[in-house]
Amino acid sequence: MKTIFLLLLFFSFPAIAFILNRWKIFRWLGPVVLCYLFGIVLGNIPGLQLEEELSKNIAGVSILIAIPLLLFSTDFLGWIRHARLAVISFCLAIFSVILVSLLVAPWFSFYDPDFWKVGGMMVGVYSGGTPNLMSIGMALGVEEETYIIVNTADITLGGIYLLFLMTFAKPLLSKYLPAFSQETHFHEQKEKENIPSPWKEKVYQGGISLLLSCLLFCIGLGLSKLFFEKIHEAFTILTITTLAVILSFSPKVRAWKMGYTIGDYLILVFCVLMGGLTQAQAIFSKGPQVLLYCSIILSSSILLHYLLAFFWRIDVDTVLITSTAAIYGPAFVGIIATRSLKNPDVMLSGLTTGLVGIAIGNYLGVSVAYAIQFLQESLLK
């Protein structure tokens, strides 16, 4: 009975977090942080912990089902064809974080020999946001406490950069980068009728998206068992991601917009469960080193992205919206496009870039992590 009660609590809190997000004090934290904090508090109350193995299994299933749901609605080919500058700027952002991670991460092996895993997570989170951090960490077998430490460092530093994006970024970079030109940008196509979908259609879209995502989950597990005779986390995650990207080429699948909402909710369920597995005292043991590492990676990769964009002569709005999408995912694109840049024309490219980052971030993060491990071992010899 206690287990059922706790599961209901863990699964229902994301909805509460969305409601709390209406108030300014909670909006500053955001649903992800609220879910982590709730899980940590609940997990450190004696007698209220979920069984560790059960929590890990449910958290793993939730993130693996969420990934396809987040990717189904993405028009990858349309983005590549029409958003040339956004594609270039996004590629420069990804190149920057990969290069900086490969140069910096191996030296942190003196703090912790498992820091190569954190390096892979950083590449993932700075190419598509929080979903990549979680899935890559799971693929690499990262400890629960490390999830929270890395995410806390990312949120702290990300908050500082977000403040910069909302205030000084455009006026400062406009001195060095060209102004936005509508002729070279991908414009959002307006729908014929701006009528919200009936609730029955939303239920159908959400249900069919969820069923299809569960099917991909089963296929990923099945192929993993077939080839490795066990659940190989990295192979399973990359298989599910690949199948979801392939299905997103279907216009019918891309029309199921409710899938993204369900996937976003499952991400928050994952956050609550991982917070529940974390012992509070463990957060402070590796915290300073992780914060230092994340600050070097974030600041250096952003500066390198700006420098490369200057030589490519990419306009300031495109640089800032692709930087936002790479670091935060799609969540903050609308805010930056409308409030900071005051240019809604860049919104669609930013949203698509964020979703592309979720798709490729898993491949990049896992690949870079093993490359860092190889460099670490070479330095330690």
C-alpha positions in Angstrom: 0.0 0.0 0.0 2.8 2.4 0.8 4.5 1.7 -2.5 1.3 2.5 -4.4 0.8 5.7 -2.5 4.4 6.8 -3.2 4.1 6.0 -6.9 1.0 8.0 -7.1 2.7 10.9 -5.3 5.8 10.7 -7.6 3.6 10.6 -10.8 1.3 13.3 -9.7 3.8 15.9 -8.5 4.8 17.1 -12.0 1.2 18.3 -12.5 1.5 20.1 -9.1 4.8 21.6 -10.3 3.1 23.1 -13.4 0.5 24.7 -11.2 3.1 26.1 -8.8 4.9 27.5 -11.8 2.2 30.2 -12.1 3.6 31.9 -9.0 6.7 34.1 -9.5 8.8 32.5 -6.8 8.3 29.0 -8.2 8.6 30.2 -11.8 12.1 31.2 -11.0 12.9 27.6 -10.1 11.0 26.0 -12.9 9.2 22.6 -13.0 12.5 20.5 -13.3 14.1 22.0 -10.2 10.8 21.7 -8.2 10.5 18.0 -9.2 14.1 17.3 -8.2 13.7 19.1 -4.8 10.5 17.4 -4.1 12.1 14.0 -4.8 15.1 14.8 -2.6 13.0 15.9 0.3 10.7 12.9 0.1 13.6 10.5 -0.4 15.3 11.8 2.7 12.3 11.4 5.0 12.7 8.1 7.0 10.2 5.5 6.0 9.1 7.3 2.8 11.8 6.0 0.4 10.7 3.9 -2.6 12.6 0.6 -3.1 15.8 1.6 -4.9 15.6 -1.0 -7.7 12.0 -0.2 -8.4 12.7 3.6 -8.6 15.6 3.0 -11.0 13.5 0.7 -13.3 10.6 3.2 -13.4 12.9 6.1 -14.0 14.6 4.3 -16.8 11.4 3.3 -18.5 10.0 6.9 -18.2 13.0 8.5 -20.0 13.2 5.8 -22.7 9.5 6.3 -23.5 9.8 10.1 -23.3 12.6 10.4 -25.9 10.4 9.3 -29.0 7.5 11.4 -27.8 9.7 14.5 -27.8 11.0 13.7 -31.3 7.9 12.6 -33.2 6.8 16.2 -34.1 10.2 17.4 -35.5 10.5 18.2 -39.2 14.2 17.5 -39.6 14.3 17.7 -43.4 12.3 21.0 -43.6 14.7 22.5 -41.1 17.8 21.5 -43.0 16.4 22.7 -46.3 15.1 26.1 -45.2 17.1 27.2 -42.2 20.7 27.4 -43.7 22.0 29.9 -41.2 20.4 28.2 -38.3 21.9 24.9 -39.3 25.3 26.4 -39.6 25.1 28.2 -36.3 23.8 25.1 -34.5 26.6 23.0 -35.9 29.1 25.6 -34.7 27.5 25.5 -31.2 27.8 21.7 -31.2 31.4 21.7 -32.5 32.3 24.2 -29.8 31.0 22.2 -26.9 32.6 19.0 -28.2 36.0 20.6 -28.7 36.0 22.3 -25.3 34.9 19.0 -23.6 37.6 17.0 -25.3 40.2 19.5 -24.3 39.1 20.1 -20.7 37.4 16.9 -19.4 40.5 14.6 -19.3 42.3 16.9 -16.9 39.4 16.5 -14.3 40.2 12.8 -14.1 42.5 13.7 -11.3 39.4 14.6 -9.2 37.5 11.6 -10.2 38.4 8.8 -12.7 34.7 8.6 -13.8 34.7 12.3 -14.9 34.6 11.1 -18.5 30.9 10.3 -17.9 30.2 13.8 -16.8 32.0 15.1 -19.9 29.6 13.1 -22.1 26.6 14.4 -20.2 27.8 18.0 -20.7 28.0 17.5 -24.4 24.5 16.1 -24.4 22.9 18.8 -22.2 24.6 21.6 -24.2 23.4 20.2 -27.5 19.7 19.7 -26.6 18.9 20.3 -23.0 18.0 18.2 -19.9 16.5 15.1 -21.7 20.0 14.4 -23.1 21.7 14.7 -19.8 19.4 12.1 -18.3 19.5 9.6 -21.1 23.3 9.8 -21.6 23.8 9.5 -17.9 21.7 6.4 -17.8 23.5 4.9 -20.9 26.9 5.5 -19.2 25.8 4.1 -15.8 26.1 7.4 -13.9 25.3 7.3 -10.1 22.0 8.9 -9.0 23.8 11.6 -7.0 25.8 12.6 -10.0 22.6 13.3 -11.9 21.5 15.8 -9.3 24.9 17.4 -8.9 25.4 17.9 -12.7 21.8 19.1 -13.1 22.2 21.5 -10.2 25.4 22.9 -11.6 23.8 23.2 -15.1 20.7 25.0 -13.6 22.9 27.5 -11.6 25.1 28.4 -14.6 22.2 28.2 -17.0 20.3 30.7 -14.9 23.2 33.2 -15.2 23.5 32.8 -18.9 19.7 33.1 -19.3 19.9 36.4 -17.5 22.5 37.5 -19.9 20.4 36.4 -22.9 17.4 38.4 -21.5 19.4 41.6 -21.0 22.8 42.4 -22.5 23.3 39.7 -25.1 21.7 41.3 -28.2 23.0 44.8 -27.6 26.5 43.6 -27.0 26.7 41.0 -29.8 25.1 43.4 -32.3 28.3 45.4 -32.3 30.2 42.5 -33.8 27.6 40.3 -35.6 25.3 41.3 -38.6 21.7 42.2 -38.2 18.9 39.7 -38.8 17.8 39.4 -42.5 14.4 37.9 -43.3 15.5 36.9 -46.8 17.9 34.3 -45.5 15.8 32.8 -42.7 13.2 30.1 -42.3 9.8 31.6 -41.7 7.1 29.9 -39.7 4.2 28.9 -41.9 0.9 30.0 -40.4 -1.9 27.5 -40.1 -5.0 28.1 -42.1 -7.2 28.2 -39.1 -5.9 29.0 -35.6 -8.5 26.8 -33.9 -7.4 24.6 -31.0 -7.8 20.8 -31.5 -10.9 19.2 -29.9 -10.1 17.3 -26.7 -11.1 14.0 -28.3 -8.4 14.6 -31.0 -5.9 15.5 -28.4 -6.6 12.3 -26.5 -6.3 10.3 -29.7 -3.0 12.0 -30.6 -1.6 11.5 -27.1 -2.8 7.8 -26.9 -1.4 6.8 -30.3 1.9 8.6 -29.7 2.3 6.9 -26.3 1.5 3.5 -27.8 4.0 4.0 -30.6 6.6 5.1 -28.2 6.0 2.0 -26.0 6.4 -0.1 -29.1 9.8 1.5 -29.9 10.8 0.9 -26.3 10.0 -2.8 -26.6 11.9 -3.0 -29.9 14.9 -1.4 -28.4 14.9 -3.8 -25.5 14.3 -6.8 -27.8 17.2 -5.9 -30.1 19.5 -5.3 -27.1 18.6 -8.8 -25.7 19.1 -10.3 -29.2 22.5 -8.8 -29.9 24.0 -8.6 -26.3 21.9 -11.2 -24.4 21.2 -8.4 -21.8 19.9 -4.9 -21.6 22.7 -2.7 -23.0 21.7 0.8 -22.0 23.6 2.8 -24.6 22.5 0.5 -27.5 18.9 0.6 -26.4 18.8 4.4 -26.1 20.5 5.0 -29.4 18.2 2.4 -31.1 15.0 4.1 -29.7 16.3 7.5 -30.8 17.1 6.3 -34.3 13.7 4.7 -34.8 11.9 7.8 -33.5 13.8 10.1 -35.9 12.9 7.8 -38.8 9.2 7.9 -37.9 9.3 11.7 -37.6 9.8 11.8 -41.4 6.1 10.8 -41.7 3.8 13.9 -41.9 1.1 11.9 -40.0 3.4 11.2 -37.1 4.6 14.8 -37.0 0.9 15.9 -36.6 0.6 14.2 -33.2 1.6 17.3 -31.2 0.3 15.9 -27.9 3.1 13.4 -27.8 5.6 16.2 -26.9 3.4 17.2 -23.9 3.3 13.6 -22.6 7.1 13.2 -23.1 7.7 16.5 -21.2 5.6 15.2 -18.3 7.6 11.9 -18.2 10.8 13.8 -18.0 9.5 15.5 -14.9 8.5 12.1 -13.4 12.1 11.0 -14.0 13.3 14.0 -12.1 11.1 13.2 -9.1 12.2 9.6 -9.0 16.0 10.4 -9.4 15.6 13.1 -6.7 14.1 10.4 -4.4 17.1 8.2 -4.8 19.6 11.0 -3.8 21.0 11.3 -0.3 21.4 15.0 0.5 24.9 14.7 2.0 26.2 13.1 -1.3 25.4 16.3 -3.2 28.1 18.3 -1.4 31.0 15.8 -1.9 31.6 16.3 -5.7 29.7 19.6 -6.0 32.6 22.1 -6.3 34.5 20.1 -8.8 31.5 19.6 -11.0 30.5 23.2 -10.8 34.0 24.3 -11.8 34.0 21.9 -14.7 30.5 22.9 -15.9 31.4 26.6 -15.7 34.5 26.1 -17.9 32.6 24.0 -20.4 29.6 26.4 -20.7 31.5 29.7 -20.8 34.3 28.4 -23.1 31.9 26.8 -25.6 29.6 29.8 -25.7 32.5 32.2 -26.4 33.9 29.8 -29.1 30.4 29.7 -30.7 30.3 33.5 -30.8 33.8 33.7 -32.2 33.1 31.2 -35.0 29.8 32.9 -35.8 31.6 36.1 -36.2 33.9 34.6 -38.9 30.9 33.0 -40.6 29.0 36.3 -40.5 25.9 34.8 -39.0 23.3 37.3 -37.8 23.0 38.0 -34.1 19.4 36.8 -33.7 20.2 33.4 -35.3 23.3 33.0 -33.1 21.4 33.7 -29.9 18.4 31.6 -30.7 20.5 28.6 -31.7 22.6 29.0 -28.6 19.4 29.1 -26.5 18.1 25.9 -28.2 21.4 24.0 -27.8 21.8 24.8 -24.1 18.2 24.8 -22.9 16.4 22.8 -25.5 13.0 24.0 -26.9 11.7 25.2 -23.6 13.1 28.8 -23.6 13.1 29.5 -27.3 9.8 31.3 -27.3 10.8 33.5 -24.4 14.1 34.6 -25.9 12.6 35.0 -29.4 9.7 37.2 -28.3 10.9 39.0 -25.2 14.7 39.4 -25.7 15.2 39.4 -29.4 11.7 40.7 -30.2 11.8 38.7 -33.4 9.2 35.9 -33.6 10.5 35.0 -37.1 13.4 33.0 -35.5 11.1 31.0 -33.2 10.5 28.0 -35.5 14.1 27.6 -36.3 14.9 27.7 -32.6 12.3 25.2 -31.7 13.4 22.8 -34.4 17.0 23.2 -33.5 16.2 22.3 -29.9 14.5 19.1 -31.0 17.3 18.2 -33.4 19.6 18.7 -30.4 17.6 16.1 -28.4 17.9 13.7 -31.3 21.6 14.0 -32.0 22.7 14.8 -28.4 22.5 11.1 -27.4 24.8 10.0 -30.1 27.3 12.8 -29.5 27.3 12.5 -25.7 27.9 8.8 -25.7 30.6 9.1 -28.4 32.4 12.0 -26.8 32.3 10.3 -23.4 34.2 7.3 -24.6 36.6 9.5 -26.5 37.3 11.4 -23.2 37.8 8.1 -21.4 40.4 7.1 -24.0 42.2 10.5 -23.6 42.1 10.1 -19.8 43.7 6.7 -20.0 46.4 8.0 -22.3 47.2 10.9 -20.0 47.3 8.6 -16.9 49.8 6.2 -18.5 
